[in-house]
Amino acid sequence: MNPSLQEALNKQVANWSLLYTKFHNYHWYVQGNTFFELHQKFEELYHEADSTLDELAERLLAIGGKPVATFPDILANTSLQEASGNERSEQMVQQIVNDFEQITNELRDGIQLANEANDDPTADLLTGILTKIEKHSWMFGAYLGNE
């Protein structure tokens, strides 16, 4: 049992809990000429967030940790910001890119902690999540016209 690895996993549980809610918010409130494509993409993302959240929480339980599971604990442990509810579609996408950048850095740190603890299953889990995040970041960057 590695307390700092458990903390890193719990931060991701909190982040993915917040993202699950944020993706729903964006799904419900997106407007404009990209409504149909973003509405569908945000739905895909909240389903993915749900699955990712469950995997992280179950891994944390498997290594003796306790995942955060209340809104106050989630908000106290996340490194992300809630949706304001006033974002335009491009701002929604940019915020997701920013969130994914934050999570990417934290996942890399978590992978390092898992490797130091010789916890290959946790390192593999975090690497798989990182792979998905990097693909989403690339796609959303292309959507925004980022080079």
One Martini backbone bead per residue (centre of mass of N, CA, C, O) as a GRO file, in nm:
protein
  147
    1MET     BB    1   0.093   0.039   0.027
    2ASN     BB    2   0.062   0.368  -0.132
    3PRO     BB    3  -0.023   0.678  -0.048
    4SER     BB    4   0.055   0.845  -0.307
    5LEU     BB    5  -0.091   0.660  -0.506
    6GLN     BB    6  -0.370   0.691  -0.379
    7GLU     BB    7  -0.386   0.996  -0.422
    8ALA     BB    8  -0.364   0.988  -0.731
    9LEU     BB    9  -0.618   0.817  -0.773
   10ASN     BB   10  -0.816   1.007  -0.624
   11LYS     BB   11  -0.780   1.244  -0.812
   12GLN     BB   12  -0.899   1.087  -1.055
   13VAL     BB   13  -1.171   1.032  -0.936
   14ALA     BB   14  -1.243   1.329  -0.908
   15ASN     BB   15  -1.199   1.416  -1.201
   16TRP     BB   16  -1.403   1.207  -1.332
   17SER     BB   17  -1.647   1.306  -1.178
   18LEU     BB   18  -1.643   1.592  -1.291
   19LEU     BB   19  -1.645   1.519  -1.593
   20TYR     BB   20  -1.912   1.376  -1.600
   21THR     BB   21  -2.069   1.636  -1.537
   22LYS     BB   22  -1.952   1.822  -1.755
   23PHE     BB   23  -2.040   1.653  -2.001
   24HIS     BB   24  -2.336   1.683  -1.944
   25ASN     BB   25  -2.354   1.984  -1.955
   26TYR     BB   26  -2.255   2.008  -2.248
   27HIS     BB   27  -2.469   1.825  -2.375
   28TRP     BB   28  -2.718   2.006  -2.284
   29TYR     BB   29  -2.581   2.318  -2.367
   30VAL     BB   30  -2.523   2.298  -2.645
   31GLN     BB   31  -2.467   2.522  -2.926
   32GLY     BB   32  -2.513   2.552  -3.262
   33ASN     BB   33  -2.353   2.439  -3.559
   34THR     BB   34  -2.221   2.191  -3.358
   35PHE     BB   35  -2.430   2.034  -3.198
   36PHE     BB   36  -2.444   1.739  -3.307
   37GLU     BB   37  -2.144   1.660  -3.270
   38LEU     BB   38  -2.110   1.748  -2.967
   39HIS     BB   39  -2.342   1.603  -2.836
   40GLN     BB   40  -2.229   1.322  -2.907
   41LYS     BB   41  -1.942   1.350  -2.786
   42PHE     BB   42  -2.028   1.409  -2.491
   43GLU     BB   43  -2.168   1.141  -2.453
   44GLU     BB   44  -1.922   0.966  -2.497
   45LEU     BB   45  -1.758   1.094  -2.260
   46TYR     BB   46  -1.948   1.020  -2.021
   47HIS     BB   47  -1.919   0.718  -2.061
   48GLU     BB   48  -1.613   0.707  -2.031
   49ALA     BB   49  -1.599   0.836  -1.749
   50ASP     BB   50  -1.755   0.617  -1.603
   51SER     BB   51  -1.557   0.386  -1.663
   52THR     BB   52  -1.300   0.517  -1.553
   53LEU     BB   53  -1.397   0.565  -1.267
   54ASP     BB   54  -1.445   0.267  -1.197
   55GLU     BB   55  -1.158   0.165  -1.242
   56LEU     BB   56  -1.018   0.348  -1.036
   57ALA     BB   57  -1.180   0.271  -0.783
   58GLU     BB   58  -1.122  -0.037  -0.794
   59ARG     BB   59  -0.816  -0.012  -0.775
   60LEU     BB   60  -0.807   0.134  -0.507
   61LEU     BB   61  -0.945  -0.092  -0.348
   62ALA     BB   62  -0.734  -0.320  -0.423
   63ILE     BB   63  -0.495  -0.133  -0.264
   64GLY     BB   64  -0.657  -0.006   0.007
   65GLY     BB   65  -0.844   0.214  -0.073
   66LYS     BB   66  -1.056   0.526  -0.079
   67PRO     BB   67  -1.288   0.653  -0.260
   68VAL     BB   68  -1.425   0.919  -0.358
   69ALA     BB   69  -1.810   0.986  -0.302
   70THR     BB   70  -1.845   1.295  -0.262
   71PHE     BB   71  -1.880   1.613  -0.345
   72PRO     BB   72  -1.689   1.742  -0.139
   73ASP     BB   73  -1.451   1.543  -0.197
   74ILE     BB   74  -1.425   1.593  -0.495
   75LEU     BB   75  -1.372   1.906  -0.478
   76ALA     BB   76  -1.118   1.870  -0.283
   77ASN     BB   77  -0.951   1.668  -0.509
   78THR     BB   78  -0.961   1.830  -0.749
   79SER     BB   79  -0.792   1.998  -1.042
   80LEU     BB   80  -1.061   2.100  -1.144
   81GLN     BB   81  -1.322   2.272  -1.309
   82GLU     BB   82  -1.616   2.371  -1.328
   83ALA     BB   83  -1.875   2.443  -1.493
   84SER     BB   84  -2.051   2.742  -1.553
   85GLY     BB   85  -2.290   2.743  -1.797
   86ASN     BB   86  -2.163   2.976  -2.025
   87GLU     BB   87  -2.053   2.819  -2.252
   88ARG     BB   88  -1.935   2.788  -2.547
   89SER     BB   89  -1.843   2.551  -2.760
   90GLU     BB   90  -1.542   2.635  -2.780
   91GLN     BB   91  -1.501   2.654  -2.473
   92MET     BB   92  -1.560   2.364  -2.409
   93VAL     BB   93  -1.330   2.242  -2.572
   94GLN     BB   94  -1.099   2.399  -2.438
   95GLN     BB   95  -1.151   2.290  -2.153
   96ILE     BB   96  -1.094   1.998  -2.221
   97VAL     BB   97  -0.806   2.038  -2.309
   98ASN     BB   98  -0.712   2.147  -2.036
   99ASP     BB   99  -0.795   1.904  -1.866
  100PHE     BB  100  -0.625   1.694  -2.022
  101GLU     BB  101  -0.355   1.823  -1.957
  102GLN     BB  102  -0.370   1.789  -1.653
  103ILE     BB  103  -0.413   1.481  -1.653
  104THR     BB  104  -0.160   1.400  -1.802
  105ASN     BB  105   0.039   1.491  -1.586
  106GLU     BB  106  -0.084   1.315  -1.356
  107LEU     BB  107  -0.052   1.040  -1.492
  108ARG     BB  108   0.254   1.043  -1.513
  109ASP     BB  109   0.297   1.052  -1.209
  110GLY     BB  110   0.139   0.790  -1.145
  111ILE     BB  111   0.316   0.601  -1.310
  112GLN     BB  112   0.570   0.651  -1.150
  113LEU     BB  113   0.461   0.555  -0.878
  114ALA     BB  114   0.388   0.269  -0.972
  115ASN     BB  115   0.673   0.187  -1.057
  116GLU     BB  116   0.806   0.234  -0.775
  117ALA     BB  117   0.584   0.011  -0.653
  118ASN     BB  118   0.547  -0.230  -0.850
  119ASP     BB  119   0.256  -0.144  -1.008
  120ASP     BB  120   0.151  -0.256  -1.297
  121PRO     BB  121  -0.161  -0.232  -1.306
  122THR     BB  122  -0.168   0.075  -1.254
  123ALA     BB  123   0.015   0.162  -1.484
  124ASP     BB  124  -0.164   0.043  -1.706
  125LEU     BB  125  -0.420   0.199  -1.649
  126LEU     BB  126  -0.296   0.487  -1.682
  127THR     BB  127  -0.190   0.441  -1.970
  128GLY     BB  128  -0.466   0.392  -2.103
  129ILE     BB  129  -0.583   0.667  -2.032
  130LEU     BB  130  -0.364   0.839  -2.166
  131THR     BB  131  -0.414   0.741  -2.454
  132LYS     BB  132  -0.703   0.855  -2.475
  133ILE     BB  133  -0.639   1.152  -2.408
  134GLU     BB  134  -0.442   1.208  -2.639
  135LYS     BB  135  -0.648   1.163  -2.862
  136HIS     BB  136  -0.854   1.373  -2.779
  137SER     BB  137  -0.662   1.615  -2.785
  138TRP     BB  138  -0.598   1.601  -3.082
  139MET     BB  139  -0.889   1.626  -3.188
  140PHE     BB  140  -0.962   1.895  -3.045
  141GLY     BB  141  -0.731   2.055  -3.165
  142ALA     BB  142  -0.829   2.021  -3.457
  143TYR     BB  143  -1.105   2.153  -3.415
  144LEU     BB  144  -0.959   2.434  -3.323
  145GLY     BB  145  -0.682   2.463  -3.503
  146ASN     BB  146  -0.443   2.339  -3.380
  147GLU     BB  147  -0.095   2.271  -3.429
   0.00000   0.00000   0.00000
